[in-house]
Amino acid sequence: MLAAAIGGATWGVPAPTTASGLIIRTDEQPPSVDDAKSDLDAARAEFEAAQKTEAAAQRRAEKASQAAHDAERRANRAEARAERARAESKDAAASSSDAREELGRLAAHAYANNAELGRLAALGAAVDPQQFQRRSNSISELMRVQDTLVREAAESRANAANAAQRAQGQAEAAAAASADAQQLEQEAKAALDEAAAAAQDAESALAEVKQVYEAAQEAAREREAEREREAAEENPSRGDRGEEPTQDEPTGSGEFIMPSSGPITSPYGMRVHPLTGVYKLHSGTDFGASCGATVSAASAGTVESAEYAGAYGNQVTISHGVINGLDVTTTYNHLSSFAVSAGQSVSTGDQIGSVGTTGSSTGCHLHFEVLVNGEFTNPMSWLP
């Protein structure tokens, strides 16, 4: 999405915004490195915040899914209990009905027997009083027992009906809870989708801001190169443009330590690029060292980034804050590996990575840069 003619006057950059409304600077003139870095830091912070939000939404969605699963299991168990209770209530009702029918049959039988004995006695037939009494007592006892069974069956029927009603209520409550849990699960999934989309937007915005930052760095190099060209035109005695600069290196202030123990193989200044053949500013100092050699923080500060940066390869950027009224940043480029991460505080001399040849590089070396107020400057002005 970035369309810029580096070193020229054309800047056709859209105005993307991040999810929280961060506007990427898109003036016709490229932003300063400091402004672009400020935007980059803000975009990176927003992306990290979006990632945390997405992770939290993921955890909530997982919990909601588990809760919905548990609620569904409880609802299924409650429905199974209600089904058993309904079946038991139905059986109890049938038993009670059978007991009542049996009691009715016994009553009819007893009535018929007593009536027969009474009719025989009325006709003058010989009826044994003891036999009559025993039969009458047996029928009475049988009816008493049966009546007890009928009452017990009725109570069992009522209890079973009540149990079925309670189980049905519990099943309905569990089903409602399961429906609520499923609704919460859907809401959590929707929130996760929204958070994931926001994180994706923030990542895209970060990539765009990073492009602007890299373009601002290149524009700063071009401005410095233009100053060097103008100075060379004003002072032709500086030598042929196709050769390495012959000016003396400035005397170092000693604010920093050497970031590498290797020798200086290419100083800061105008030169013909070894890969492109273009005469341009070499924006840092190269230290020759074998791949894997230690790269140290030139001074204490906070790691702003530790990531792959295109032609720079693996790059560590450290902000050293304000030194003598100047905002100072250093970069360490073409590393083979990182020993620090963004946001980490480092002390002078701490290992921040290892020498490598990643990115646009002709061999193992450290390309070390110093930016003062967002502009490239000769690192030797700060080294011992």
C-alpha positions in Angstrom: 0.0 0.0 0.0 3.0 2.3 0.4 4.0 4.0 -2.9 6.9 6.4 -2.4 9.7 7.5 -4.5 12.6 7.4 -2.0 14.9 10.3 -2.5 12.5 12.1 -4.8 9.6 14.4 -4.2 6.7 12.0 -4.9 4.9 10.5 -1.9 1.7 8.7 -2.7 0.9 7.1 0.6 -2.8 6.3 1.5 -3.9 7.3 5.0 -4.4 3.9 6.8 -5.6 3.9 10.4 -5.3 1.4 13.1 -8.2 -0.1 15.0 -8.1 2.6 17.6 -7.8 5.4 15.1 -4.0 5.9 14.9 -3.4 7.8 11.7 -0.3 6.9 9.8 1.4 10.1 8.7 1.0 10.6 5.0 2.3 14.1 4.3 3.7 14.8 0.9 7.0 15.1 2.6 8.1 11.9 4.4 7.9 12.1 8.1 11.1 12.4 10.2 12.6 9.2 11.5 11.6 10.2 15.0 8.0 10.8 14.0 7.8 7.6 12.0 9.4 5.7 14.9 6.9 7.1 17.3 4.1 5.9 15.0 5.8 2.5 14.7 6.0 2.2 18.5 2.4 3.2 18.9 1.3 0.7 16.2 3.4 -2.1 17.7 1.9 -1.4 21.2 -1.5 -1.5 19.7 -0.8 -4.7 17.9 0.5 -6.3 21.1 -2.6 -5.1 23.0 -4.8 -6.5 20.3 -3.0 -9.8 20.6 -3.5 -9.9 24.4 -7.2 -9.1 23.9 -7.5 -11.9 21.4 -5.7 -14.3 23.8 -8.1 -13.3 26.6 -11.1 -13.7 24.3 -9.8 -17.2 23.3 -9.6 -18.2 27.0 -13.1 -16.9 27.6 -14.4 -18.7 24.6 -12.8 -22.0 25.7 -14.3 -21.6 29.2 -17.7 -20.8 27.8 -17.5 -23.8 25.5 -16.6 -26.1 28.4 -19.4 -24.6 30.5 -21.9 -25.1 27.7 -20.8 -28.7 27.3 -21.1 -29.3 31.1 -24.6 -27.7 31.2 -25.7 -29.8 28.2 -24.6 -33.0 30.1 -26.4 -31.9 33.2 -29.6 -31.2 31.2 -29.4 -34.6 29.5 -29.0 -36.3 32.9 -31.9 -34.3 34.4 -34.1 -35.3 31.4 -33.2 -38.9 31.9 -34.1 -38.7 35.6 -37.4 -37.1 34.6 -38.1 -39.8 32.1 -37.5 -42.5 34.7 -39.7 -40.6 37.2 -42.5 -40.4 34.7 -42.3 -44.1 34.0 -42.3 -44.9 37.7 -45.3 -42.6 38.2 -47.1 -44.3 35.4 -46.4 -47.8 37.0 -47.5 -46.5 40.4 -50.8 -45.3 38.9 -51.3 -48.6 37.2 -50.6 -50.5 40.5 -53.0 -48.3 42.4 -55.7 -48.9 39.8 -55.2 -52.7 39.9 -55.4 -52.6 43.7 -58.7 -50.8 43.6 -60.1 -53.2 41.1 -59.0 -56.1 43.2 -60.6 -54.6 46.3 -63.8 -54.2 44.3 -63.8 -57.8 43.3 -63.2 -58.9 46.9 -66.0 -56.7 48.1 -68.4 -58.2 45.5 -67.3 -61.7 46.3 -67.8 -61.2 50.1 -71.2 -59.7 49.5 -72.2 -62.6 47.3 -71.0 -65.2 49.9 -72.7 -63.5 52.8 -75.9 -63.2 50.8 -75.8 -66.9 49.9 -75.3 -67.9 53.5 -78.1 -65.7 54.6 -80.5 -67.1 51.9 -79.7 -70.7 53.0 -80.4 -69.8 56.6 -83.6 -68.2 55.7 -84.7 -71.4 53.9 -84.0 -73.4 57.0 -80.9 -75.0 55.7 -78.4 -76.2 58.2 -75.7 -73.6 58.4 -72.7 -74.0 60.8 -72.5 -70.8 62.7 -68.8 -71.2 63.3 -68.2 -71.8 59.6 -70.3 -68.8 58.8 -68.3 -66.7 61.3 -64.9 -68.0 60.0 -65.8 -67.2 56.4 -67.0 -63.8 57.4 -63.9 -63.1 59.4 -61.6 -64.3 56.6 -63.3 -62.1 54.1 -63.2 -59.1 56.4 -59.5 -59.6 57.1 -58.8 -60.0 53.4 -60.7 -56.9 52.6 -58.8 -55.0 55.4 -55.5 -56.1 54.0 -56.5 -55.2 50.5 -57.8 -51.9 51.7 -54.4 -51.2 53.2 -52.7 -52.1 50.0 -55.0 -49.8 48.1 -54.1 -46.9 50.5 -50.4 -47.7 50.1 -50.7 -47.9 46.4 -52.5 -44.5 46.3 -49.7 -43.0 48.5 -47.1 -44.5 46.2 -48.9 -43.1 43.2 -49.0 -39.6 44.7 -45.4 -39.8 45.8 -44.4 -40.9 42.3 -46.4 -38.2 40.7 -44.8 -35.6 42.9 -41.3 -37.0 42.2 -42.0 -36.9 38.5 -43.2 -33.3 38.7 -40.1 -32.3 40.6 -37.8 -34.2 38.1 -39.6 -32.5 35.3 -39.1 -29.1 36.9 -35.4 -29.9 37.4 -35.1 -31.0 33.8 -36.7 -27.8 32.5 -34.4 -25.7 34.7 -31.3 -27.6 33.5 -32.5 -27.2 29.9 -32.9 -23.5 30.4 -29.4 -23.3 32.0 -28.0 -25.2 29.0 -29.6 -22.8 26.6 -28.2 -19.9 28.5 -24.7 -21.5 28.5 -25.0 -22.1 24.7 -26.0 -18.4 24.2 -22.9 -17.3 26.3 -20.8 -19.6 24.2 -22.0 -18.1 21.0 -21.4 -14.6 22.4 -17.9 -15.6 23.5 -17.2 -17.0 20.0 -18.4 -13.8 18.4 -16.2 -11.7 20.7 -13.3 -13.9 19.8 -14.0 -13.4 16.1 -14.1 -9.7 16.7 -10.9 -9.7 18.7 -9.1 -11.8 16.0 -10.3 -9.4 13.3 -9.0 -6.4 15.4 -5.7 -8.1 15.8 -5.5 -8.8 12.1 -6.2 -5.1 11.4 -3.6 -4.0 13.9 -1.1 -6.3 12.3 -1.8 -4.9 8.9 -1.6 -1.4 10.2 1.7 -2.2 11.9 3.1 -3.5 8.6 2.1 -0.3 6.9 3.6 1.9 9.6 6.8 -0.1 9.4 7.0 0.5 5.7 6.6 4.3 6.4 9.3 4.0 9.0 11.7 2.2 6.7 11.0 4.8 4.0 11.7 7.6 6.5 15.0 6.0 7.3 15.9 5.8 3.7 14.8 9.3 3.1 17.0 10.4 6.0 19.9 8.6 4.4 19.2 10.4 1.1 19.1 13.8 2.8 22.5 13.0 4.5 23.8 11.9 1.1 22.6 15.1 -0.5 24.4 17.1 2.2 27.6 15.0 1.5 27.3 15.6 -2.2 26.8 19.3 -1.7 29.8 19.4 0.6 31.9 17.5 -1.9 30.9 20.0 -4.7 31.9 22.9 -2.5 35.2 21.1 -1.6 36.4 19.2 -4.7 39.7 18.3 -2.9 37.8 15.6 -1.0 38.7 13.2 -3.9 37.1 11.1 -6.5 33.4 10.3 -5.9 33.8 6.7 -6.7 36.3 6.0 -3.9 35.9 5.5 -0.2 35.8 8.8 1.7 39.2 10.1 2.7 38.2 12.5 5.4 39.6 11.9 8.8 37.3 10.1 11.2 36.0 12.5 13.9 37.3 12.2 17.4 35.0 10.1 19.5 33.2 11.5 22.6 33.6 8.3 24.5 29.8 8.2 25.3 29.6 4.7 23.9 31.7 1.6 23.9 32.6 -0.4 20.7 29.7 -2.7 19.9 32.1 -5.2 18.4 35.7 -6.2 18.9 36.3 -6.5 15.2 38.2 -4.0 13.1 36.4 -1.2 11.2 36.1 -2.4 7.6 33.9 0.4 6.1 33.4 3.9 7.7 30.4 6.2 7.7 30.1 8.4 4.6 29.6 8.4 0.8 30.6 5.3 -1.1 29.8 3.1 -4.0 27.4 0.4 -2.6 29.2 -3.0 -3.0 26.0 -4.8 -4.2 24.1 -2.1 -6.2 27.0 -0.1 -7.5 25.1 3.1 -6.5 27.1 6.0 -5.0 25.2 6.7 -1.8 25.6 7.4 1.9 26.9 4.5 4.0 24.8 5.4 7.0 26.9 3.5 9.6 30.2 2.0 10.5 31.0 -1.7 9.6 33.0 -3.9 11.9 34.5 -7.0 10.4 34.0 -10.1 12.6 33.2 -13.8 12.2 29.6 -14.9 12.2 28.5 -15.7 15.7 30.8 -13.2 17.4 29.3 -11.2 20.2 27.5 -7.9 19.5 27.2 -5.6 22.6 25.0 -2.7 23.5 27.1 0.5 22.9 25.3 2.1 25.9 22.5 1.5 28.3 19.0 1.8 27.0 15.7 0.1 26.1 15.3 -2.3 23.2 12.7 -0.8 20.8 12.7 -3.7 18.4 14.5 -6.9 17.6 13.3 -8.2 14.3 14.0 -8.8 10.6 14.2 -5.5 8.8 14.6 -6.2 5.1 17.9 -5.1 3.7 19.2 -4.7 7.3 18.5 -8.3 8.0 18.1 -9.1 11.7 18.2 -5.7 13.4 18.2 -4.6 17.0 17.2 -1.0 17.7 18.0 0.5 21.1 16.8 3.9 22.4 19.3 5.6 24.8 17.0 8.4 25.7 18.3 12.0 25.8 22.1 12.4 26.1 23.4 16.0 26.4 20.1 17.3 25.1 20.0 14.9 22.1 17.7 12.0 21.5 20.0 9.1 20.6 19.2 5.7 19.1 21.5 3.0 17.9 20.9 0.1 15.4 22.8 -3.2 15.1 22.3 -4.9 11.7 22.8 -8.1 9.7 22.8 -10.2 13.0 22.7 -13.9 12.9 20.7 -14.2 16.1 19.0 -12.1 18.8 19.9 -12.1 22.5 17.3 -9.5 23.5 13.6 -8.7 22.8 11.5 -5.5 22.4 10.9 -3.7 25.7 13.9 -5.2 27.4 16.3 -2.9 29.3 20.0 -3.4 28.6 23.2 -2.1 30.2 26.3 -1.0 28.5 28.2 -4.0 27.2 25.3 -6.5 27.4 25.2 -8.9 24.5 22.3 -8.0 22.3 23.0 -10.5 19.5 25.6 -12.2 17.3 27.4 -11.1 14.1 25.8 -12.4 10.9 25.3 -11.7 7.3 21.4 -11.6 7.0 19.7 -9.1 4.7 21.7 -7.3 2.0 25.2 -8.3 3.0 28.4 -9.4 1.3 29.7 -11.3 4.3 29.8 -11.6 8.1 30.0 -8.1 9.7 28.2 -5.7 12.0 26.7 -2.6 10.4 26.3 -0.1 13.4 24.3 3.1 13.1 23.8 6.1 15.4 20.7 8.3 15.0 20.6 11.7 16.7 17.2 13.4 16.8 16.2 10.9 14.1 19.0 11.7 11.7 21.9 9.5 10.9 25.3 10.6 12.1 28.8 9.3 12.1 29.0 6.6 14.8 32.7 7.4 15.5 31.6 10.7 17.0 30.1 8.7 19.8 32.6 5.8 20.1 35.9 5.9 22.0 
